Amino acid sequence: MNASQDIGHAQRQKTAADAKAALLAKFKPRATSTDPLFADRAALRAAELKAVREARSVAKAAVRQAAADSAQAIVDAETALAAEALSAKRGERKERKALSNAEAKAKRDARYAARKARA
């Protein structure tokens, strides 16, 4: 027990210096190992980024095409509706002409019949 209390000044200084050296050793830079696939990983990342961009570009083009197709379908539907309305209008006009022609013919026939009846 007395031996543990027999520590001299030199011993304490040596212990403190060892502790300080161990503390400083933590902060020293360690030898690094370089990644052998570093350049390959950069190329792989670039290829993956290119593939993602291409996929996004294709998706955007598909969305744009779908929007253009729907706009064209709307225009086609409006054109067909306008053509159908024009056709209906022309049909009504033909009916009116046919009816007025029939009325005119009936008037003529009535006048002819009236003339025949007088004569």
Phi and psi restraints in degrees (value plus and minus 20) as a CYANA .aco file:
   2 ASN   PHI     -89.6   -49.6
   2 ASN   PSI     -43.0    -3.0
   3 ALA   PHI     -88.7   -48.7
   3 ALA   PSI     -53.2   -13.2
   4 SER   PHI     -92.4   -52.4
   4 SER   PSI     -42.3    -2.3
   5 GLN   PHI    -111.6   -71.6
   5 GLN   PSI     -20.1    19.9
   6 ASP   PHI    -112.5   -72.5
   6 ASP   PSI      13.6    53.6
   7 ILE   PHI    -107.0   -67.0
   7 ILE   PSI     109.2   149.2
   8 GLY   PHI    -114.7   -74.7
   8 GLY   PSI     156.8   196.8
   9 HIS   PHI     -83.8   -43.8
   9 HIS   PSI     -60.5   -20.5
  10 ALA   PHI     -84.6   -44.6
  10 ALA   PSI     -59.9   -19.9
  11 GLN   PHI     -83.8   -43.8
  11 GLN   PSI     -62.7   -22.7
  12 ARG   PHI     -84.4   -44.4
  12 ARG   PSI     -60.9   -20.9
  13 GLN   PHI     -84.2   -44.2
  13 GLN   PSI     -59.9   -19.9
  14 LYS   PHI     -85.2   -45.2
  14 LYS   PSI     -62.3   -22.3
  15 THR   PHI     -84.3   -44.3
  15 THR   PSI     -62.9   -22.9
  16 ALA   PHI     -84.6   -44.6
  16 ALA   PSI     -60.0   -20.0
  17 ALA   PHI     -86.1   -46.1
  17 ALA   PSI     -59.4   -19.4
  18 ASP   PHI     -84.4   -44.4
  18 ASP   PSI     -61.4   -21.4
  19 ALA   PHI     -84.8   -44.8
  19 ALA   PSI     -61.0   -21.0
  20 LYS   PHI     -86.3   -46.3
  20 LYS   PSI     -59.8   -19.8
  21 ALA   PHI     -85.2   -45.2
  21 ALA   PSI     -58.5   -18.5
  22 ALA   PHI     -86.9   -46.9
  22 ALA   PSI     -58.2   -18.2
  23 LEU   PHI     -85.7   -45.7
  23 LEU   PSI     -61.7   -21.7
  24 LEU   PHI     -90.3   -50.3
  24 LEU   PSI     -47.8    -7.8
  25 ALA   PHI     -85.9   -45.9
  25 ALA   PSI     -47.4    -7.4
  26 LYS   PHI     -83.5   -43.5
  26 LYS   PSI     -53.3   -13.3
  27 PHE   PHI    -110.3   -70.3
  27 PHE   PSI     -26.4    13.6
  28 LYS   PHI     -92.0   -52.0
  28 LYS   PSI     122.0   162.0
  29 PRO   PHI     -87.4   -47.4
  29 PRO   PSI     118.0   158.0
  30 ARG   PHI    -110.0   -70.0
  30 ARG   PSI     141.0   181.0
  31 ALA   PHI     -89.1   -49.1
  31 ALA   PSI     108.3   148.3
  32 THR   PHI    -114.4   -74.4
  32 THR   PSI     133.0   173.0
  33 SER   PHI    -129.1   -89.1
  33 SER   PSI     104.1   144.1
  34 THR   PHI     -99.3   -59.3
  34 THR   PSI     123.6   163.6
  35 ASP   PHI     -96.3   -56.3
  35 ASP   PSI     102.1   142.1
  36 PRO   PHI     -90.5   -50.5
  36 PRO   PSI     -40.5    -0.5
  37 LEU   PHI    -120.0   -80.0
  37 LEU   PSI      -0.8    39.2
  38 PHE   PHI     -80.1   -40.1
  38 PHE   PSI     -69.5   -29.5
  39 ALA   PHI     -86.5   -46.5
  39 ALA   PSI     -59.0   -19.0
  40 ASP   PHI     -84.6   -44.6
  40 ASP   PSI     -58.9   -18.9
  41 ARG   PHI     -85.0   -45.0
  41 ARG   PSI     -57.2   -17.2
  42 ALA   PHI     -83.7   -43.7
  42 ALA   PSI     -61.8   -21.8
  43 ALA   PHI     -86.5   -46.5
  43 ALA   PSI     -60.8   -20.8
  44 LEU   PHI     -83.3   -43.3
  44 LEU   PSI     -61.8   -21.8
  45 ARG   PHI     -82.5   -42.5
  45 ARG   PSI     -62.0   -22.0
  46 ALA   PHI     -84.2   -44.2
  46 ALA   PSI     -61.4   -21.4
  47 ALA   PHI     -86.2   -46.2
  47 ALA   PSI     -60.7   -20.7
  48 GLU   PHI     -85.1   -45.1
  48 GLU   PSI     -61.4   -21.4
  49 LEU   PHI     -83.0   -43.0
  49 LEU   PSI     -60.2   -20.2
  50 LYS   PHI     -83.6   -43.6
  50 LYS   PSI     -62.2   -22.2
  51 ALA   PHI     -84.4   -44.4
  51 ALA   PSI     -61.8   -21.8
  52 VAL   PHI     -84.2   -44.2
  52 VAL   PSI     -63.8   -23.8
  53 ARG   PHI     -82.7   -42.7
  53 ARG   PSI     -60.6   -20.6
  54 GLU   PHI     -83.7   -43.7
  54 GLU   PSI     -62.9   -22.9
  55 ALA   PHI     -83.2   -43.2
  55 ALA   PSI     -62.1   -22.1
  56 ARG   PHI     -84.6   -44.6
  56 ARG   PSI     -59.6   -19.6
  57 SER   PHI     -82.8   -42.8
  57 SER   PSI     -62.9   -22.9
  58 VAL   PHI     -83.5   -43.5
  58 VAL   PSI     -62.1   -22.1
  59 ALA   PHI     -83.6   -43.6
  59 ALA   PSI     -62.6   -22.6
  60 LYS   PHI     -84.0   -44.0
  60 LYS   PSI     -61.0   -21.0
  61 ALA   PHI     -83.8   -43.8
  61 ALA   PSI     -58.7   -18.7
  62 ALA   PHI     -84.9   -44.9
  62 ALA   PSI     -60.3   -20.3
  63 VAL   PHI     -84.9   -44.9
  63 VAL   PSI     -64.2   -24.2
  64 ARG   PHI     -82.0   -42.0
  64 ARG   PSI     -62.2   -22.2
  65 GLN   PHI     -84.7   -44.7
  65 GLN   PSI     -60.7   -20.7
  66 ALA   PHI     -83.4   -43.4
  66 ALA   PSI     -60.7   -20.7
  67 ALA   PHI     -85.1   -45.1
  67 ALA   PSI     -62.4   -22.4
  68 ALA   PHI     -85.5   -45.5
  68 ALA   PSI     -60.1   -20.1
  69 ASP   PHI     -84.1   -44.1
  69 ASP   PSI     -62.3   -22.3
  70 SER   PHI     -87.7   -47.7
  70 SER   PSI     -58.3   -18.3
  71 ALA   PHI     -83.8   -43.8
  71 ALA   PSI     -61.3   -21.3
  72 GLN   PHI     -85.9   -45.9
  72 GLN   PSI     -58.4   -18.4
  73 ALA   PHI     -83.8   -43.8
  73 ALA   PSI     -58.3   -18.3
  74 ILE   PHI     -84.4   -44.4
  74 ILE   PSI     -65.0   -25.0
  75 VAL   PHI     -82.3   -42.3
  75 VAL   PSI     -63.0   -23.0
  76 ASP   PHI     -83.1   -43.1
  76 ASP   PSI     -61.2   -21.2
  77 ALA   PHI     -84.7   -44.7
  77 ALA   PSI     -61.7   -21.7
  78 GLU   PHI     -84.7   -44.7
  78 GLU   PSI     -60.2   -20.2
  79 THR   PHI     -84.3   -44.3
  79 THR   PSI     -63.9   -23.9
  80 ALA   PHI     -84.2   -44.2
  80 ALA   PSI     -59.4   -19.4
  81 LEU   PHI     -84.6   -44.6
  81 LEU   PSI     -62.2   -22.2
  82 ALA   PHI     -85.2   -45.2
  82 ALA   PSI     -61.7   -21.7
  83 ALA   PHI     -84.4   -44.4
  83 ALA   PSI     -59.3   -19.3
  84 GLU   PHI     -86.4   -46.4
  84 GLU   PSI     -60.0   -20.0
  85 ALA   PHI     -84.8   -44.8
  85 ALA   PSI     -61.2   -21.2
  86 LEU   PHI     -84.3   -44.3
  86 LEU   PSI     -61.3   -21.3
  87 SER   PHI     -83.8   -43.8
  87 SER   PSI     -61.8   -21.8
  88 ALA   PHI     -83.9   -43.9
  88 ALA   PSI     -60.5   -20.5
  89 LYS   PHI     -84.0   -44.0
  89 LYS   PSI     -62.1   -22.1
  90 ARG   PHI     -85.6   -45.6
  90 ARG   PSI     -59.1   -19.1
  91 GLY   PHI     -82.3   -42.3
  91 GLY   PSI     -62.5   -22.5
  92 GLU   PHI     -83.1   -43.1
  92 GLU   PSI     -61.4   -21.4
  93 ARG   PHI     -82.2   -42.2
  93 ARG   PSI     -62.0   -22.0
  94 LYS   PHI     -84.2   -44.2
  94 LYS   PSI     -59.5   -19.5
  95 GLU   PHI     -83.5   -43.5
  95 GLU   PSI     -64.4   -24.4
  96 ARG   PHI     -81.8   -41.8
  96 ARG   PSI     -62.8   -22.8
  97 LYS   PHI     -83.1   -43.1
  97 LYS   PSI     -64.4   -24.4
  98 ALA   PHI     -82.7   -42.7
  98 ALA   PSI     -60.3   -20.3
  99 LEU   PHI     -86.9   -46.9
  99 LEU   PSI     -63.8   -23.8
 100 SER   PHI     -87.3   -47.3
 100 SER   PSI     -55.0   -15.0
 101 ASN   PHI     -85.2   -45.2
 101 ASN   PSI     -60.0   -20.0
 102 ALA   PHI     -86.1   -46.1
 102 ALA   PSI     -60.9   -20.9
 103 GLU   PHI     -83.7   -43.7
 103 GLU   PSI     -62.4   -22.4
 104 ALA   PHI     -83.4   -43.4
 104 ALA   PSI     -61.2   -21.2
 105 LYS   PHI     -84.2   -44.2
 105 LYS   PSI     -60.5   -20.5
 106 ALA   PHI     -83.6   -43.6
 106 ALA   PSI     -59.9   -19.9
 107 LYS   PHI     -83.9   -43.9
 107 LYS   PSI     -64.8   -24.8
 108 ARG   PHI     -81.0   -41.0
 108 ARG   PSI     -65.7   -25.7
 109 ASP   PHI     -81.2   -41.2
 109 ASP   PSI     -59.3   -19.3
 110 ALA   PHI     -85.0   -45.0
 110 ALA   PSI     -62.4   -22.4
 111 ARG   PHI     -85.1   -45.1
 111 ARG   PSI     -60.2   -20.2
 112 TYR   PHI     -83.8   -43.8
 112 TYR   PSI     -63.5   -23.5
 113 ALA   PHI     -85.5   -45.5
 113 ALA   PSI     -57.7   -17.7
 114 ALA   PHI     -86.3   -46.3
 114 ALA   PSI     -60.4   -20.4
 115 ARG   PHI     -84.8   -44.8
 115 ARG   PSI     -61.4   -21.4
 116 LYS   PHI     -85.7   -45.7
 116 LYS   PSI     -56.1   -16.1
 117 ALA   PHI     -89.5   -49.5
 117 ALA   PSI     -53.3   -13.3
 118 ARG   PHI     -95.1   -55.1
 118 ARG   PSI     -54.5   -14.5
